[in-house]
Structures are given as structure tokens and as C-alpha cells.
Amino acid sequence: MAARLKHFGWGREGEGLTEEETDFILARSRERLGIRDFDLVRVPPLEELKLPAPRLAAPASLAAICSNALYDRAAHTYGKAYVDSVRGMLGDYANAPDVVAYPRTEGEVASLFDWAGGAGAAVIPFGGGSSVVGGVEPRFDRNRYKGCVTIDLREMGRVIEVDRVSRAALIEGGAFGPALEAALRPRGLTLRHFPQSFEYSTLGGWIATRSGGHFATLYTHIDDLVESVRTVTPAGMLESRRLPGSGAGPSPDRLMLGSEGILGIITAAWMRLQDRPRFRAGGAVRFADFYAAARALRAISQTGLHPANCRILDPDEAYNTGAGDGRAAIMVLAFESADHALDPWMKRALECCADFGGAPESAGAEDAHREGAAGRWRNAFIRMPYARERTVTRAIINDTFETAITWERFESFHATVKDAAERAIKDATGRPGQVTCRFTHVYPDGPAPYFTFHALGRHGALIEQWQAIKEAASDALIAAGGTITHHHAVGRQHRPWYDRQCPPLFAAALKAAKRTLDPQGMLNPGVLIDP
Ligand SMILES: Cc1cc2nc3c(=O)[nH]c(=O)nc-3n(C[C@H](O)[C@H](O)[C@H](O)COP(=O)(O)OP(=O)(O)OC[C@H]3O[C@@H](n4cnc5c(N)ncnc54)[C@H](O)[C@@H]3O)c2cc1C
């Protein structure tokens, strides 16, 4: 049996970075932050945690699927945001849910709503708990709600039916990435949705947050892969019709996509599948500077070639991940298909790169995406989530924020946001840090820039220091016309900027929809809108 998920950190108990990987990350941090030694603190183990006494107890009819054990409550207190790691490190579990429920059927979800509603409790839908925006933390007015029930969907994780003819599958909301892919693989099919959090996030969470997969263009957003959705709401079941497309009014699926657990619990969805790819071409291309790489990528994005991957890393980001030497920006480029060889696509993309001074490095080979700069980047991408538990304890502030902007504004936007974040680091910590950028997704009309920041904080002040940097960066990107999130969702953390971005009349319409589906306002209070 697999080890249980960690209550603090990424992945399962016993998993983590190797000593060699840790040394690499810390060496890069020392170099970039200009320090020799770190101030290391100890994380209290589970048995030392003191949680508030539970305010609720499950009724006998639901006791078999509910727990108020220390592990269950602690493991469902936080998602995976930077501040979550800091508070976990400090042993602060004041917002722990009172009860964690693991329903096995839609009927049990409905019964949990009935009980929680009667008890005046709030309900938090929980998938893998990989939210980086406070989406699963029971943080709300404790006087208004008489307790909190977190509903974890992990027992509803099956692939129920596969339709080979239409290439679609009915999958339960609690299915984790590896399990659903393992069930589809013998049929030669794939959902082909690979967020970086793939191993420890779920289909229901992806739909609820409109997640973005690893692939950079075309069908990579969960939005495009949803054929129909089943949602249990406090007001009853809401299920859309299975259709390849429909012009029948506003889409019920679109109401659930991005609903972040405030309208109901997504229990299953028919998902569009693809044949597993057999042909690949890829590699890495070096550019003298980031903006030259961005211009080349704009050209590629407007050709209609639709590369599976076309990330660009600025020189510092390339260096930090081991993909480059810090003197050049790197473009990681890949094509894949289940149907045809891709050499002409790769050749044309490399011509676009050459127009902007891009020089290929090991490009073209079928497995080039696993070798050289592209391969080093790929390994860093997969292992990165484990780094946080090694860095936060050393007072390193490292976090990411992501956005999207149209091409004609990109260069000034990037310069403004990077500058604001760098200044905020200096103001908040008293010393320079580093802000790097890559693209995670690219559209014909603009990129989705993804920023990473590194700073040396101080134990005891990490939350305030992080908050100041996050606020300055978020203010800058909203003022410059970007979105507060491209694929990390809104949650509780992004609310102030989402409120500025969201048209007021739309917010009012969303509140009206919530009143219909969740009349008591018990689902995920504080996320997206006020209860
Ligand atoms: C290391 C790391 C890498 C990441 N990489 C990516 C990435 O590449 N792309 C990306 O898009 N995101 C990424 N994320 C963010 C996160 O993984 C996504 O938001 C993901 O979709 C959340 O899925 P989950 O199952 O973990 O949901 P949770 O974190 O459990 O929940 C997220 C939100 O959805 C709600 N919710 C969960 N399940 C349901 C359900 N069945 N019905 C209704 N509401 C529900 C919750 O209430 C919450 O508001 C990353 C996070 C981490 C920590």
C-alpha cells in the first residue's frame, strides 16, 4: 500500500529530494542571495501539533466515512501555498477543519450536505489539496459558521466508463492524475492533461480551478477537455448533456469550470480523450535575450503549428534549473502526434527561431525533449515541488505568480512587473533577491508569463515579507492590464485583485447563481465571492 500523503510538504511520507538535489538547490540559493549559511528551523512532527478541539461530531449514519483524527485534520488544514508552508512550519493549525469526510457515492455527498447544513457548518470541497491560493483552507468567520466539514473526494476516483468510438471517458471527480492515466493507457488513450501537480491533484480539482496542463498550446486547458459535468449541489444534482459542442445558451459546464468549490462538488465528468502520441520531435534553442526568444515564440504561435511545448526560460531561470549557463534564454520546443511524423513542423519552427537569432541545441531528435537543456529543464520541473520543505525552513522566500497578457503589451508589462517585484523584495527584506520569468502557455494573441521570485527572509517575519512582495507584484500586474491568475485560480489569496478584475455585474450574477445552488452559503466561504 502506498504511504499516506504528507501533512506538511509535497507528496507521500518518505518521499523528497535526494541529498544531491538539495545540495544543488541550496548552492544556487547561496550564490543568488550572496550568503554562506542559512538559519535552519525545525518543523514540529505531527504528534507535537496542538489543534483546537473539534466543534462538530459526525452523526452515527455518517460516522463510517468521517474522521476527526489528528492526521486527517492536520493534512486538510492547508493547501500548498508559500504561506501554508510557513504556517505549517510554525505548527499553526488554528484553522483545522473539525471533521474530514471521505464519501464513496454521490448519495453520501448529498447526506453530508444535509448534515452540515443542519449543523450550520461550512463545507470545503477537497481534491488533492494542491491549491496554491488558499482554496482549501477553512479560513472564514468562525462566529457565522458553527464548524467546518472538509469533504475529500479520494474515495471517488474511478474511471467508470470509456467510449472508444467518441474517445471520451466518464471519470469520478476524486481521480488523481496517475490513476486515471493508468486506467486509460491499456485502451491506447490519454486525457493528456499534465499540470506540474499531476501526481497529487484530481480531476474535480482541475475542473474547479480551470487548470492548465504542461502542454503549451492547443488542448492543454481542462476547459477544452470537458464534455459534460455532474455536480452535487446543496440544491440537488446538476448534470449537463454529453455533446461534442452546443450552442444552446450559456454553457452549464462553463458555470462549473472555475467554480472553486463554491457551487457544488464535481463528482464526475465525461472527458474528451486523445490517442497516445507515437511521434515526437523536440529540443532546445538558445537566444541572446529573453525578448528575442519571446518574439520568435510569437511568430511560432501565429503559424498554426501548435507545438506541444514551447516554453521560454529567461537566462536566470535557465541557470537556476540547470537548463542553461545564465548567459542565454532557452526555448524548450516539442511536437507530438499520434498520427504523423513531425520533422516538417520542427523544421519550420526552427526557421522562425532563426529569424530572431535562435540557435538550436540538440534539436530535432525524437527523444531530444529528454536530453540536453530540454531534459535538464524537464527533470527540474518534475522535482521542483519537493524543494519548498527544504527552503522554507532556511528562511528562503521562493514563490511563483502567473498571469497572461496580449503580445503588443508583453515587453513593457514584463519589465514593469519584474521591476515592481524586485523593488518589493529589497524593501521587504532589506537586500536584493531575484525575479525570473518563463512562459507556461502561449496563444496566438499573447503569452502566459510565469514569474518566480527568490529572497532571503527572516524567521519570525516570513509571512509579512512574503505578503509585501506578493501584494506589490499583484498590484503591478493588475495595473498593467494582466490577469491575477492564468491557471492557479483565485481562492482566498487572490481575492483583492480578482475583485478589481471581475466586472461588478458579473460578480452579482455569480452571487445569484450561488444563492440558487447553495442557498445557505455553506460551500467554501470567502472563495471568489463573499457569502
Ligand atoms: C507544485 C505545484 C504545481 C502546480 N502546477 C500546476 C499546473 O501546472 N497547472 C495548474 O493549473 N495548477 C497547478 N498547480 C495548482 C493546483 O495543482 C491546481 O489548482 C489543481 O487544479 C488543484 O487540484 P486539486 O485536486 O489539488 O484541488 P484542491 O487543491 O483540493 O482544490 C482546489 C480548489 O478546487 C475545489 N475543489 C477541489 N475538488 C473539487 C470538486 N471535486 N468539486 C468542486 N470543487 C472542488 C476546492 O474547494 C478548492 O477551491 C500546482 C500546485 C502545486 C503545489
PDBQT file of the ligand as one rigid body, heavy atoms in Angstrom, charges set to zero:
ROOT
HETATM    1  C1  LIG A 601       3.840  22.113  -7.098  1.00  0.00    +0.000 C 
HETATM    2  C2  LIG A 601       2.566  22.582  -7.718  1.00  0.00    +0.000 A 
HETATM    3  C3  LIG A 601       2.466  22.654  -9.097  1.00  0.00    +0.000 A 
HETATM    4  C4  LIG A 601       1.290  23.095  -9.692  1.00  0.00    +0.000 A 
HETATM    5  N1  LIG A 601       1.219  23.118 -11.055  1.00  0.00    +0.000 NA
HETATM    6  C5  LIG A 601       0.070  23.500 -11.648  1.00  0.00    +0.000 A 
HETATM    7  C6  LIG A 601      -0.040  23.484 -13.064  1.00  0.00    +0.000 A 
HETATM    8  O1  LIG A 601       0.886  23.097 -13.781  1.00  0.00    +0.000 OA
HETATM    9  N2  LIG A 601      -1.207  23.883 -13.608  1.00  0.00    +0.000 N 
HETATM   10  C7  LIG A 601      -2.262  24.278 -12.829  1.00  0.00    +0.000 A 
HETATM   11  O2  LIG A 601      -3.302  24.612 -13.386  1.00  0.00    +0.000 OA
HETATM   12  N3  LIG A 601      -2.165  24.328 -11.489  1.00  0.00    +0.000 NA
HETATM   13  C8  LIG A 601      -1.044  23.921 -10.880  1.00  0.00    +0.000 A 
HETATM   14  N4  LIG A 601      -0.957  23.933  -9.512  1.00  0.00    +0.000 N 
HETATM   15  C9  LIG A 601      -2.117  24.350  -8.714  1.00  0.00    +0.000 C 
HETATM   16  C10 LIG A 601      -3.073  23.175  -8.367  1.00  0.00    +0.000 C 
HETATM   17  O3  LIG A 601      -2.416  21.938  -8.526  1.00  0.00    +0.000 OA
HETATM   18  C11 LIG A 601      -4.291  23.215  -9.263  1.00  0.00    +0.000 C 
HETATM   19  O4  LIG A 601      -5.095  24.324  -8.885  1.00  0.00    +0.000 OA
HETATM   20  C12 LIG A 601      -5.149  21.942  -9.234  1.00  0.00    +0.000 C 
HETATM   21  O5  LIG A 601      -6.102  22.010 -10.261  1.00  0.00    +0.000 OA
HETATM   22  C13 LIG A 601      -5.838  21.686  -7.916  1.00  0.00    +0.000 C 
HETATM   23  O6  LIG A 601      -6.339  20.354  -7.916  1.00  0.00    +0.000 OA
HETATM   24  P1  LIG A 601      -6.584  19.588  -6.538  1.00  0.00    +0.000 P 
HETATM   25  O7  LIG A 601      -7.261  18.302  -6.857  1.00  0.00    +0.000 OA
HETATM   26  O8  LIG A 601      -5.345  19.501  -5.769  1.00  0.00    +0.000 OA
HETATM   27  O9  LIG A 601      -7.631  20.559  -5.863  1.00  0.00    +0.000 OA
HETATM   28  P2  LIG A 601      -7.623  21.191  -4.385  1.00  0.00    +0.000 P 
HETATM   29  O10 LIG A 601      -6.344  21.896  -4.145  1.00  0.00    +0.000 OA
HETATM   30  O11 LIG A 601      -8.018  20.149  -3.421  1.00  0.00    +0.000 OA
HETATM   31  O12 LIG A 601      -8.797  22.230  -4.534  1.00  0.00    +0.000 OA
HETATM   32  C14 LIG A 601      -8.664  23.369  -5.358  1.00  0.00    +0.000 C 
HETATM   33  C15 LIG A 601      -9.993  24.134  -5.366  1.00  0.00    +0.000 C 
HETATM   34  O13 LIG A 601     -10.994  23.356  -6.029  1.00  0.00    +0.000 OA
HETATM   35  C16 LIG A 601     -12.038  22.986  -5.132  1.00  0.00    +0.000 C 
HETATM   36  N5  LIG A 601     -12.330  21.572  -5.420  1.00  0.00    +0.000 N 
HETATM   37  C17 LIG A 601     -11.471  20.522  -5.354  1.00  0.00    +0.000 A 
HETATM   38  N6  LIG A 601     -12.097  19.391  -5.755  1.00  0.00    +0.000 NA
HETATM   39  C18 LIG A 601     -13.380  19.748  -6.070  1.00  0.00    +0.000 A 
HETATM   40  C19 LIG A 601     -14.506  19.041  -6.556  1.00  0.00    +0.000 A 
HETATM   41  N7  LIG A 601     -14.473  17.726  -6.813  1.00  0.00    +0.000 N 
HETATM   42  N8  LIG A 601     -15.653  19.737  -6.772  1.00  0.00    +0.000 NA
HETATM   43  C20 LIG A 601     -15.733  21.063  -6.535  1.00  0.00    +0.000 A 
HETATM   44  N9  LIG A 601     -14.674  21.782  -6.083  1.00  0.00    +0.000 NA
HETATM   45  C21 LIG A 601     -13.511  21.135  -5.855  1.00  0.00    +0.000 A 
HETATM   46  C22 LIG A 601     -11.505  23.244  -3.739  1.00  0.00    +0.000 C 
HETATM   47  O14 LIG A 601     -12.527  23.586  -2.840  1.00  0.00    +0.000 OA
HETATM   48  C23 LIG A 601     -10.541  24.406  -3.984  1.00  0.00    +0.000 C 
HETATM   49  O15 LIG A 601     -11.232  25.633  -4.017  1.00  0.00    +0.000 OA
HETATM   50  C24 LIG A 601       0.204  23.493  -8.885  1.00  0.00    +0.000 A 
HETATM   51  C25 LIG A 601       0.309  23.396  -7.493  1.00  0.00    +0.000 A 
HETATM   52  C26 LIG A 601       1.477  22.945  -6.913  1.00  0.00    +0.000 A 
HETATM   53  C27 LIG A 601       1.569  22.846  -5.433  1.00  0.00    +0.000 C 
ENDROOT
TORSDOF 0
